Amino acid sequence: MPVVNWIRRHLVVIAGALALAYLILPNVVVMVFSFNNPTGRFNYEWQAFSTDAWTNPCGVADMCDSLSLSLQIAVYATVGATVLGAMIAFALARYRFRGKGATNMLIFLPMAMPEVVMAASLGTLFLNMRIPFGFWTILIAHIMFCLSFVVTAVKARVMSMDPRLEQAAQDLYATPAQTFFRVTLPLAAPGIASGALLAFALSFDDFIITNFNAGSTVTFPMFVWGSAQRGTPVQINVIGTAMFVVAVLCVLVGQVLGSKRKARA
Amino acid sequence: MTAVAQAPAPVKPADPERSPAARRRRRVPYLLLFPGLAWLLIFFVAPMIYQASTSVQTGSLEKGFKVTWHFATYTDALTEYYPHFLRSVLYAGSATALCLLIGYPLAYTIAFRAGRWRNVLLVLVIAPFFTSFLIRTLAWKTILSDGGPVVSGLDTLGLLDLTSSIGLTEGHRVLATPLAVVCGLTYNFLPFMILPLYTSLERIDPRLHEASGDLYAKPLTTFRKVTFPLSMPGVVAGTLLTFIPATGDYINAELLGTTNQKMVGNVIQSQFLRVLDYPTAAALSFILMAVILVMVTLYIRKAGTEELV
């Protein structure tokens, strides 16, 4: 039985393909349903083909405001978390100091804690300090939980860098500042970039922590959450699809450029 | 240029530990750490401590809360909400097991069978992240809708009768049942399982497989005795990255389930945002943290791996 044999030989790959399908299926559904023309308030059942939502993406009240608020918060949170996190990462990877173990633990804890616990405790603090919920409380919370991920990404990169390169720069009479800006920082840049990307993605898509610390401010995930109760506009799918396509294109372009550069080298 | 002729004056060797430069250098790590750690101490550690005190307070929003060492909040919360805790652990545990079951073949394929497609497949694993996960979770409402192709397919195969008999589904529907919630949890945390698995599988020297085969091990034996043990760090990291957030999740239960599938996260959220009973929310978070801590400790002991994270 050649067919049975073929299946047996490729069983792992078949299972892998099915797993991939499971991962991708919702994205396909989101994309297809961005062309739907639902009759009711909810966009869960296929009715008719329409490009209305694509030609009028901001046709839903408040959705594009929430989107731009989310982008703003994500940019600020990324900058804040990346600067603070990269500094910690450099200290952890390049220096010996007292309390290193405790610092590592403090960095690890926010990543190991269920988000809802962090969200509720930070919310309780803001509430009792009578700090009004809104833009700033969201930003503070986002920087807090993105920080650890940036530290981990940057630290991994700095640890893998050859310290002799920095020593060589100093032997060639570079000042510590010159060494840092012309040797250490460029070498660490990929780690910093991946940390920043991660922070951006985490902040932009965060729901749980925002839910507890936003008050009546509405970010994009909060808008989607609310619409699950009120009625889901097709435009949500348009935004989801557009983000997906743009991001995949960016990755593909990066891949092509990267392989071209490798081919030239 | 006169100095050239002179014998070099004996320079007293500066104590490298005491020179101002060294002292400045020793201060550098603390200066680098300070802003970030201060941020974490103020907005992560302090709230935790505050939360601990809130959990033993009594009062109301109007009159204010006071610490009265009211530990009954904990016992009350446990007796009232233990089904939610049970559900959280059960759903998250099932989702983690499913993630491992589904994720392992894919991670294995990417690591050993993908060839030049490896990067493309990795991108495809991460790509779903680019669409907001709430939108993707809502898409499961469409996929699992009553009478949709998935549900009627499962029904024709008789699988729904099977799941109904063990209480995973009800009648001829999947949506608004425990199965839907577990399915959503599995889906949402699958990449967190696949990526660490892939990282540890990718490090395995493929020659080990050949060596095992040369020593007359069947493929399954090779997997059981060589590949799987070597991928243990990935398995442990993946299960933790899946189980911990899944236990605290309330989004899947809210969007894909009904009141009968509510998890602890749902209770904490409604106590905090709707009921405004902050002490109960605080006590529930601490119990949740304790449950997770105990389970994770037991698990790490059992799995016994040295390399973590």
Interface residues (C-beta under 8 A of the other chain):
Chain A: V12 V13 A15 G16 A17 L18 A19 L20 Y22 L23 I24 L25 P26 N27 V29 V30 F33 Y44 E45 L84 G85 M87 I88 F90 A91 R94 Y95 R96 F97 T103 L106 I107 F108 L109 P110 A112 M113 P114 E115 V116 V117 M118 A120 S121 L122 G123 T124 L125 L127 N128 I140 A141 I143 M144 L147 S148 V151 A201 F204 D205 F207 I208 N211 F212 F220 P221 V224 W225 A228 T232 I236 N237 I239 G240 T241 M243 F244 V246 A247 V248 V251 L252 Q255
Chain B: R26 V28 P29 Y30 L32 L33 P35 G36 L37 W39 L40 L41 F43 F44 V45 A46 P47 M48 Y50 Q51 T54 F65 I102 G103 P105 L106 Y108 T109 I110 R113 N119 L121 V123 L124 V125 A127 P128 F129 F130 T131 S132 F133 L134 I135 R136 T137 L138 A139 W140 K141 T142 I143 S145 Y187 L190 P191 I194 L240 I244 P245 T247 G248 D249 Y250 I251 L255 V264 G265 I268 Q269 F272 L273 Y278 A281 A282 S285 F286 L288 M289 I292 V309
